[in-house]
Amino acid sequence: MSSGTAPESTEMISTARERIDALDGQILDLVRERMAVSAAIQEARIAAGGRRVQLSREMEILDRYRQRLGKPGTTLAMTLLELCRGRV
């Protein structure tokens, strides 16, 4: 690597990492929002005499993530569902 490209690479990496940090912040905010919405749905379902967790809905979510991201998407969806379910 020539000394002329090293500063450009370092700057690009630094800028890209800042962008990743910003995206991670947005993802975390969205996960917290998803958890709140999920809790509201669970409360409404229980108040109507239903179950807190609807397995058919969870299967739809798992399938959506798997289709878009492959096997790791299933793992990600399972983690989101666990976070949003609360204690079962």
Secondary structure, DSSP 8 states (H G I E B T S, - for coil): --TTTHHHHHHHHHHHHHHHHHHHHHHHHHHHHHHHHHHHHHHHHHHTT--S--HHHHHHHHHHHHHHH-HHHHHHHHHHHHHHH---
